[in-house]
Amino acid sequence: MVSAEPADAALAPVLAALETIRDAGSGRGLLDLQWIQQVRLQNSRVVFALALPGYASAQRERIATEARAALMQLPGIEDLQIELAQPPQAPGHQGAPIGGAGHGGGGPERQAIPGVKQVIAVSSGKGGVGKSTVAVNLACALAATGLRVGLLDADIYGPNAPTMLGVADRTPEVRGSGDGQVLTPIESCGIAMVSMGLLIDETQPVIWRGPMLNGIIRQFLYQVEWGERDVLVVDLPPGTGDAQLSLAQAVPMAGVIIVTTPQMVSLQDARRGLAMFQQLGVPVLGVVENMTAFIPPDAPDKRYELFGRGGGQRLAEEAAVPLLAQLPMELAVVQGGDGGRPAVLGSPESSTAQAFRTLAQRVLAAVPVT
């Protein structure tokens, strides 16, 4: 059964091309399995939803590559957009969970983190938009209100939180082994933090495929001595991949914040990330527009819009979610990130610090922690 309009003749060659993509295990077509759903045309772009069960998640990259190769051969097709959807409840498939036994995969029941009241993720569609800066400063701003705050740096391939919090030279205590292993988070700037950057050398690359990535994220969620935390802020890697799926499927989240810049390229990627969380049933708390304007250190009354204007507002209006903050570009942010003292704490009178405090208040208004 295919979720498409059969009367649409223009869609016929698209469906025929997608019919060639098969499940590596059973050999059945993905349309027949209902893993490809909601196929539609948007001008020269093909859009479909990919609903893989947990046991087939390792095939995601191959399927995307084969779908693009098949569709780009069709006349008039110039682009492909793949959305994520919940897998069909097909009988006879009892796939193994992603990332190890015990927490489930392919539609598992989400498991709360003992002692943690609320989990808030910070995400972006692309890198370089200041997502980690937002996550770290938001965590510090929340902690400054008196809340007990944790920060989980889930950006496994590019962990920056240790540097931003001034603890890159510290190593957390690890006790036990295997499933009984427990990691003690590092305390800094009023928050408790774990990061891959604390466990490897700063020059060591992390070269992992999906299952290993899923495993370490689950360890950071459930095998860390978080204690009693009002809020756990999760700094996700950019994009719409395994880390986002692992988090959304593992733990109940109060919501996610989408970070973008006013620039059109950033906006396009942010749309995909926002849509992914909506399809996964994770509440989108709102949009944060970073790098809204540059404020020169010698002329604090001036603002220069280096990356355009209105991108965050446009995204928020399209998705019918709040625009939570418009964060300026200031020297204080760079100095704070490199010096291990986030702008919220190191430059509390700066425009950026004030904007982060306002962001924290708006987040707390949407996510009660008492």
N, C-alpha and C positions, 0 to 999 in steps of 0.2 A: 504494500500500500504506500503510495507516494503522496505527500502533502503538497500538491500542486494542482493547478487548473488544467485538466486534460484537454479542454477545448482550446487552449492557447497553443496554436501551431508553432509559434516561435520558440516555445519551450521544448518541443519534441527533440531537436538535435542535442539540446543540453542534457535531457534525461537519457538519451541514447549514449552520450559520452560518459555520463556518471554510471550507467549500467555496467561499464567495463571494470569498475573498481570493486575489488573482492576482499572479503575477510581472509586473512592469511591462514587462519585456523580451519574454518569450515569450507572455504572456497565459495561461499554464497555471496551474492551481490549485496552491497551496502544499502541499496534502495529496497531490496527485498527484506533485508533485516530491519529496516526502518532506522538505520543508523544515520542515514542522510535523509533529512526532512525539510519541509517548507522551502522547496526549490522555487526560486523566482528570478525574474529578470528586472533589473533597474537600469534602463538604458543599455549601455554596453557592459554592464557588470552583472555577473551571476552571484546570487546570494543563496546560501543554504545553511541549515542548522546541522551540526554534527553532534550526534547523541551517542557517544561511545559508552558501553558498560565498562566497569572498572577493569575487568580482565583484558580488555582490548585497548586500554589507554596507550600502551606502548606503540600502537600502530598509527597514532595521531599524525606524526610528522610524515610518514610514508603516504598516508591517505591524502593529506593536504598537497603533497608534492605531485602525486599521480592525478589528483583532481585538477590542479592547475595546468599540468602538462596536457591533459585531455581537452580541457575547455579552451585553452589558448589557441588550439588549432581550428576552432570554429570561426567562421566569418562573423565579424562584428563584435566578437567578445574580446574585451581589453583588460578586464580585471575580474578578480574573484574575492569575495568576502565570505569567510566562514564564521558562523556564529556558534555558540555552545548551547546545548540543550540537555535536559535530563534524559538518560537512556530509557528506552522502552522496557517495560516489565515483561520480558520474554520468558516463557517457561523453559526449563531445561538448561539454563545457563546459571551456574553457581560459581562465578569467577572468584579467584583469590583476591584478597584485598590488596590495594596498592600500598607499598611501603611496609609490609609485614603484617602479621596476624594481630588480631586483638581489637582493631579499631574499624575494620570494615572498609569496603570500597564498592563502587558501583551503586550508589544510593544508600550509604550507611546512615545510621542514626548518629547525629552529631553528639559529641561528648564534651561536656563542659570541663574547664580546667579547675581543679580543686583550689578554692580560695580566691579565684579571680571572678569579679562581679561582671565586668563588661569587657568585650574585646572590640577594638576599633582598628580597622586596617587603613593604611595610607597607600594609595596605588596611583600608577600613571600608565598611560599607553606607550610612552617612549622614555628613553633615558635622557638625562641632561636637563630636566625641567625643575630640579630642586626638590624632588620627592623626599629624599632622606633628610634634607634640611628642614622640610616641613614636619616630618615625623619626629625628629629629635627636638625641635623647638616647641612643637605642640605638647610632647611629653613633659618637657620642662615647665611649660606654662600651666599645664594641668597640675603638676606636682606643687607649683607655687601657690595654688589655691588650697593646699592642705590635703590633697588626695594622695593615696598610696598608689604610685604609678610604676608600671613595668614597661620596658621597651624590648620587643623581639625584633632583631634585625634579620628578617627573612630574605634579604637580598644576598643569597649565598654566593653568587658569582662576583658581586661587587660590594662587599661589606664596608661601609664607611662610618657607621655609628661609633666604633671605638675611637677613631681619630677625632670625630666631632665632639666626643665626650671626654677626651684627654686620657683614655685608658688603653691605648693601642699596645702599650708595653706590659700590660697585666694579663695574667692567665687565670681563668676561673678554676675553683676547686672542683674536681670530679671524683665521686665516690662510687664504688661498686663496679659491676660489669654487666654487659648484655642488657636485658630488659630491666634489670634492677639498677642500672647506672643512673646516678643523680648528679646534676650540675648545679653549682651555686652561682647565681648571677652576680655580676660586678656592680657595686653601688657607686654612682657618680652623679653629680649635679642634682641630687635629690631623687633619682630614679634607679631602678634595678634593671640591668641590661644583659642580654646574651646576644652573641653574634658569632658567625663563623670566623670573623676577623680576629677573635680572641683565641681561636684554636689552631690557627695555621700561621706560618710565617708571612709577612706582608708581601713578599715577592712570589709566594707559592700560588699558582693558579688552581682553581677548583674545576676539574674536568670530570663532570658527572653527568650521567643520563638521568631520566626522570625518576625511576624507582629509588635511587640513592638520594636524590633531592627530596623526594617525599618523605623518606625515612628520617633525614636530619630535621626537617620541619616538624615532624611529629615528636621527635625527641625534644626539640626546643619548646614545644607546647606542653608535653605531658611528663617529661623527665627532667624538668628544671624545678628547683626549690623556690617557686615564686612566692610562697607565703600568702599573706592576705593582701590582695591588690584590688583597689577600686576600679582601676582601668589598666588594661594591657594594650599598648599601642603597637601595632605590627607594621613594620616598614617592609613592604613587598617589593620584589624586583619589578622592573618595567615590563610591560607586555601583558599577554593573556595566556600564560602557559601553565606548567605543572605546579608551580608554587601557589598560584592563585587558586587553582582547582583543589589542591591539597588542603589549603586553609579553609576554603568554603565548604568542603565536604567533611572536614574533621570537626570543627568547633563552631558552636553557635556564636554568631557575630552580631553586635549591636548595630553595626553599619560600616560603611567604607567611605572614605573621602577621596575624591578624584582630583589629582593635581595636574594642571596644565599651564602653559604660558599663553599669552594672547596670540601667538603665531599660528597661522593656519595649519602648518604641518603638525604641530603639537596637538591642535584641536582635532584633527582627523583621527589620530591614534587614541586620544582620550575618549572619543565617542565609542570606539570599539571596546575599550576597557570598561567604560560605564555600562554599556549594553551587556557585557559578559556578566557582571555582577547582578544586574537586573534579571537576567535569564537564570542565574543560579539561585535566585530568591534571597539575595543579600541586600538589605536596605542601603540605598545610597543616601548618605547624610547630606551631601552637597558637593560643590565644586570649589576648589581653591585655585585662584589664578595667581601664579608666581611670576616674578619679574615684570610686574605691571608697568613700572616706570623706574628709570634710574634717577637716584637722588645724589647729586655731586656732594662730596664731603665739604667743599668750600662754598657751596651755595645750597643750603638745605631747604630753601624756599622754592627751588626749581625742580621740575620733573621732566624727564625726557622719555618718551614712549618708544623705546628701541625696537620692540617686537610687535608693533601694531597696537590695536585697541579693541576692546570689547569681546575678545575670544571667550573668556570665562563666562561672561554674562550670556553670550549666545548659547554656549553649551548647556548652561543651567536652565535656560528657558526652553531649549529643545527637549530636555529630559524632565522638565517640570520639577526640578529640585532647587534648593537654595544656592545662591552664590555666597559662600561662607566667608570669603576673604579675598582681598586683592593686595598682594604683598609686594612692596617696592624692592628695588635692588639698591643695597647700601653696602658700603665698605665694611660696616659692622658685621654683616652676615659672613663675608669672606674671612675676616679676621677671627670671628668666633668659631667658624667651622674648622679652620686650619689650626687654631690655637687651643682647641679643646674646651672652649667656654662658649656655648651657644649664645646667640645674640640676645635672647630673652633674659639671660643672666649676666652676660658680659657687658651689654650695652642696653640696659633697661629703659633708657630714655629715648632710644632711637624709634623712628617711625615703624620699623620692622617689628621691634619688640612689642610695641603697642598693638600692632595688627595681630600678632600671635596671641596676645592676651585676649583680644576680642574674639579671635577664632576659638580659643579654649572655652570661653563663656558660651558661645553659640553651640559648640559641640555638647557641652554639659546641659544646655537647654533641651537638646534633642535626645540625649542619652542620660537618663537618671541613674545615679550611682548609689543612692541611699536605699 
